[in-house]
Every structure is written in C-alpha cells, then in structure tokens.
Amino acid sequence: MFDFSSSSKRISRNYLLSFFNVTGFVLAILIGFPSTSSAQVSDATTRLIERNKMFDKQIIRVADNVYTAIGYTVSANSMIVGDEGVIIVDPGQIPAASQLVRQEFEKITDKPVRAIIYTHGHGDHTNGAIAFYEEDQGIQIWQRDNYDSENRRQAQAGLAGGARPSNTQGFDLPDEQKIGVGVAIPPARPPSGNLNTAGTNSQPARRPSGTVPPTHTFGEDRISLEIAGVKLDLVAAPGETDDQLYVWLPEQRVIFAGDNFYQSWPNLYPLRGTARRSARDWITSLASMRDENPLALVGGHTTPITEETMTVITNYHDALKWVHDKTIEGAKKFMTPDELVDYAALPEHLANLDYLQEYYGSIWGTVRDIYAQDLGWFDGNVLNLHRENPVQQAQRIADLVGGVDNLMQRAQVEMDSGDELGAAQLARHVTKLQPNNADAFQLLGNALAIIAERTFNAPARNYTFSSSNRYLKNAADLRK
C-alpha cells in the first residue's frame, strides 16, 4: 500500500507495520520512529485504541425500566419498558444490527413496541427503525416538526451527506488504517448480518434505508405524553442539529440527550462539511437538560452516565460556554482565529476531563466556526484581503531559498530531522510548482502518514490519512 521507493529511501527513518488485535479486528498502523530508538505507538493511537473498549457489545441497565445497547450499532439504542409495551429511543443505523438489538431487548421483555422516538434525523439514529417497526400495529414514531432539517438543507445545496464525508469518517481508508472515532464502534467492524452492498475505495458502502417517517410530530418547545403507561416529556433542544430533541423521564429522572451529549468534545464543526451548528443553541439546550436535575444521562453514542450526572452535564455546558464566550471576547480584541484557539483554551478543572477530550469534535474547530458564523471568513489580517494563489505563494517560498530544487532539499532536511509538519508544508509547495514531481508527492504522503498516526481527533486523523493515501497514489501513478 505504501511505496517507500525513491525519495523515501533517503529518509533517515525506519518504517514498519505494527499490528494490534483491537475489539475483534486487526488494525495496522503506520509508525515512524528514529532509527536509534525502538518502535513506539503514539499516545494518540494508544488512547483511541483504549477508547474502543467502551464499544464492546453490552446492554446497560440505566434505571429500573431503562436499558441501553452499546456496540451493536454506531449509535446508542435504548428501550423504555412500560406497563403496556416498550418505547425505543434511537433505533440505530443498520437494520440487521438493530435486529440484533431487538433480540437482546426481547430477552428482557416480550412486551410489544408501542413507540419509536428519533432524537434527531441523522441516519445513524433512524435507519434501524424497520427492525422495530411493524405495519398496522399502531406504533407511534415521534420527532419534531422540523424533522431532518439538516439533511434537507444539505440536499438543497447539492451537498447531501456532506462535502467530504468519507475522508473524515474513515469510510475510504483501508482496514489497516481504520480505528474507532471515539464515539462509535470502529467502521472496520461491521455487525453480523450486515445488509451493506459493496463499497468503493472512495465511498462508503450503501445501506438499504430502514428509516420509517415520523407518524407524530410537535412544534412546541415541550410536550408531555403518556405512552405504554410511561410518562415522558419531549423537549426541543437544537444543538448538533436543528431538529434535535431530548427525552425526559420525570419519574426516573433519566434524560436521553441524543447527540447533544456524548463522551467527547461536541462536534460543533464537522470537518466533513455540513449545515452550520449554533454554539449558543447548543449551550441553551445543555442548560435545559441540566435544569431537569437528571440522575442518568444517555448520550447519542457512548455509554450512559449514571454517576455524578449533574457534575458531568454541568461541566459539559460550562466548557462549551467558556469556549464560546472567550472566542467572542477575544474577537472583540481583534484576535485572529489562530490566536483565539489558544486564548479560548479550557481552564484546568475542565481541560483534563475525559468526556471533554477531542475524540470527535475539537475545540480548535469550535473556535474557528464560532468566529466564522459571527464574523464571517475574514480574520482581520489585512494581507488576507490580498491573498496570492497557491502557485504564487509556492513560488515566493522557492525564490527565498534559491529555487524549487533547494525547496525540495529543505523539505527532505525537515523530514530527516523529525519535523514532519514542516516537511509536509514545504513539499506541498513543491507539488504546486512541479505537479509531476513524484518524489515531492511521496515525501508529502509519507510525512502526512506519520502526522495522521499522531493525531488524536478522529475526523482530523482520518482526513490526514486519506490525504496521505491520495498523495502516495499520485506518486505511484507518476512513476508508471
């Protein structure tokens, strides 16, 4: 897969494939290390592998009548048991996998499904509905009246699925580079009975649709219902999507938060490209959930929080509000987004909490998106009003070092010294000036592979690996 011929042979580094048996599949990771030391896996990779343990298949008893399935589908799937039947919250992504969840739930109770609730319109939360739905049984399917608003906006823009979904979610990566994204089972571990058809190298396999349209919707901020003898509230809670809601069980004091909470920094700006997400709405919705004073919190993907729940949800709210407020405060001081990333860093009492780590969302992405939403693309740097195109920028750098050959040599020096980011930046300039330079693409791809392995944020890691593979393919094609 990786071609280390030509220029890569001059790199004073050793490369190897290290294999790890992780949650039922083999993960191969490209590792770069100095020739004088032993091979080591980066802290980022180690932490992501450790996080995968959360997604071993399990049914978790959240309350006397509440159960959540983890590790069967990408999302968390829950069952509320009532006197007259059960309610399913977020039935999952793949019908065959959701059928396995149903089988496990039926070991707990054989009561019929009376309702299905979608916390929002993302397919990983709705597409398994057909596994629980039966025609002509009066099963209610609840969502808000703006159901699936994000997907509709994307489709209207011609960007259904996002501008670059596979590159950030890891669907296009070979198995040896795949790893869990910190909030879901690894994409390389499909459930048994997967109904996928074959995918391509650049696109995820297509799945038959198992989403059943809502039969009941509401436009109010909150409605109170009784279904199958269970009293519950459905509360509008825009955040990760505009159609987001949370489910509140007042008697059990359990909240089903959907994707407004999972054990990671919230994905306020998806690198894959999607509709804008309002930090202020998200903060308001978290405050509403906090004010319910829950005993248990079921997130959209990770294991439920059943201890110190109020502390967790308060910290989650406070952290997002801190980053928002510091970003706005710094913007008023004419700071650029790059400066604001440091300025808005979390205070110490929040920064080291595992459920606020950048497994999936990122603080740097959140800061930049808040700035872009409120102030637009211009960062206040006057030179960015007069930007040169990439070829002009590359030529200027090459001229400074005495020509493109010297620039390539300098990129090699950076790689040899262990500065892979510097090497990648310089090699990319060479590719702009010499688009047929296979050695430059090879060096760029090799550097990015090392950077990717050391990147903790899963979407950024996936995108970096995907870009590395593309540049290495360019190098191989140019040598043919």
C-alpha positions, 0 to 999 in steps of 0.5 A, spaced: 500 500 500 505 504 501 511 505 496 517 507 500 521 507 493 525 513 491 525 519 495 523 515 501 529 511 501 533 517 503 529 518 509 533 517 515 527 513 518 525 506 519 518 504 517 514 498 519 507 495 520 505 494 527 499 490 528 494 490 534 488 485 535 483 491 537 475 489 539 475 483 534 479 486 528 486 487 526 488 494 525 495 496 522 498 502 523 503 506 520 509 508 525 515 512 524 520 512 529 528 514 529 532 509 527 536 509 534 530 508 538 525 502 538 518 502 535 513 506 539 505 507 538 503 514 539 499 516 545 494 518 540 493 511 537 494 508 544 488 512 547 483 511 541 485 504 541 483 504 549 477 508 547 474 502 543 473 498 549 467 502 551 464 499 544 464 492 546 457 489 545 453 490 552 446 492 554 446 497 560 441 497 565 440 505 566 434 505 571 429 500 573 425 500 566 431 503 562 436 499 558 441 501 553 445 497 547 452 499 546 456 496 540 451 493 536 450 499 532 454 506 531 449 509 535 446 508 542 439 504 542 435 504 548 428 501 550 423 504 555 419 498 558 412 500 560 406 497 563 403 496 556 409 495 551 416 498 550 418 505 547 425 505 543 429 511 543 434 511 537 433 505 533 440 505 530 443 505 523 443 498 520 437 494 520 440 487 521 444 490 527 438 493 530 435 486 529 440 484 533 438 489 538 431 487 538 433 480 540 437 482 546 431 487 548 426 481 547 430 477 552 428 482 557 421 483 555 416 480 550 412 486 551 410 489 544 413 496 541 408 501 542 413 507 540 419 509 536 422 516 538 428 519 533 432 524 537 434 527 531 434 525 523 441 523 522 441 516 519 445 513 524 439 514 529 433 512 524 435 507 519 434 501 524 427 503 525 424 497 520 427 492 525 422 495 530 417 497 526 411 493 524 405 495 519 398 496 522 400 495 529 399 502 531 406 504 533 407 511 534 414 514 531 415 521 534 420 527 532 419 534 531 416 538 526 422 540 523 424 533 522 431 532 518 432 539 517 439 538 516 439 533 511 434 537 507 438 543 507 444 539 505 440 536 499 438 543 497 445 545 496 447 539 492 451 537 498 447 531 501 451 527 506 456 532 506 462 535 502 467 530 504 464 525 508 468 519 507 475 522 508 473 524 515 469 518 517 474 513 515 469 510 510 475 510 504 481 508 508 483 501 508 482 496 514 489 497 516 488 504 517 481 504 520 480 505 528 474 507 532 472 515 532 471 515 539 464 515 539 462 509 535 464 502 534 470 502 529 467 502 521 472 496 520 467 492 524 461 491 521 455 487 525 453 480 523 448 480 518 450 486 515 445 488 509 451 493 506 452 492 498 459 493 496 463 499 497 468 503 493 475 505 495 472 512 495 465 511 498 462 508 503 458 502 502 450 503 501 445 501 506 438 499 504 434 505 508 430 502 514 428 509 516 420 509 517 417 517 517 415 520 523 407 518 524 407 524 530 410 530 530 410 537 535 412 544 534 412 546 541 418 547 545 415 541 550 410 536 550 408 531 555 405 524 553 403 518 556 405 512 552 405 504 554 403 507 561 410 511 561 410 518 562 415 522 558 416 529 556 419 531 549 423 537 549 426 541 543 433 542 544 437 544 537 444 543 538 448 538 533 442 539 529 436 543 528 431 538 529 434 535 535 430 533 541 431 530 548 427 525 552 425 526 559 423 521 564 420 525 570 419 519 574 426 516 573 429 522 572 433 519 566 434 524 560 436 521 553 440 527 550 441 524 543 447 527 540 447 533 544 451 529 549 456 524 548 463 522 551 467 527 547 468 534 545 461 536 541 462 536 534 460 543 533 464 543 526 464 537 522 470 537 518 466 533 513 462 539 511 455 540 513 449 545 515 452 550 520 451 548 528 449 554 533 454 554 539 449 558 543 443 553 541 447 548 543 449 551 550 441 553 551 439 546 550 445 543 555 442 548 560 435 545 559 437 538 560 441 540 566 435 544 569 431 537 569 436 535 575 437 528 571 440 522 575 442 518 568 444 521 562 444 517 555 448 520 550 447 519 542 453 514 542 457 512 548 455 509 554 450 512 559 452 516 565 449 514 571 454 517 576 455 524 578 450 526 572 449 533 574 457 534 575 458 531 568 452 535 564 454 541 568 461 541 566 459 539 559 455 546 558 460 550 562 466 548 557 462 549 551 460 556 554 467 558 556 469 556 549 464 560 546 464 566 550 472 567 550 472 566 542 467 572 542 471 576 547 477 575 544 474 577 537 472 583 540 480 584 541 481 583 534 484 576 535 485 572 529 482 565 529 489 562 530 490 566 536 483 565 539 484 557 539 489 558 544 486 564 548 479 560 548 483 554 551 479 550 557 481 552 564 484 546 568 478 543 572 475 542 565 481 541 560 483 534 563 476 531 563 475 525 559 468 526 556 471 533 554 477 530 550 477 531 542 475 524 540 470 527 535 469 534 535 475 539 537 475 545 540 480 548 535 474 547 530 469 550 535 473 556 535 474 557 528 466 556 526 464 560 532 468 566 529 466 564 522 458 564 523 459 571 527 464 574 523 464 571 517 471 568 513 475 574 514 480 574 520 482 581 520 489 580 517 489 585 512 494 581 507 488 576 507 484 581 503 490 580 498 491 573 498 496 570 492 494 563 489 497 557 491 502 557 485 504 564 487 505 563 494 509 556 492 513 560 488 515 566 493 517 560 498 522 557 492 525 564 490 527 565 498 531 559 498 534 559 491 529 555 487 524 549 487 530 544 487 533 547 494 525 547 496 525 540 495 532 539 499 529 543 505 523 539 505 527 532 505 532 536 511 525 537 515 523 530 514 530 527 516 530 531 522 523 529 525 519 535 523 514 532 519 509 538 519 514 542 516 516 537 511 509 536 509 508 544 508 514 545 504 513 539 499 506 541 498 509 547 495 513 543 491 507 539 488 504 546 486 510 548 482 512 541 479 505 537 479 509 531 476 514 531 481 513 524 484 518 524 489 515 531 492 508 527 492 511 521 496 515 525 501 508 529 502 504 522 503 509 519 507 510 525 512 502 526 512 502 518 514 506 519 520 502 526 522 495 522 521 498 516 526 499 522 531 493 525 531 488 524 536 481 527 533 478 522 529 475 526 523 482 530 523 486 523 523 482 520 518 482 526 513 490 526 514 490 519 512 486 519 506 490 525 504 496 521 505 493 515 501 491 520 495 498 523 495 502 516 495 497 514 489 499 520 485 506 518 486 505 511 484 501 513 478 507 518 476 512 513 476 508 508 471 
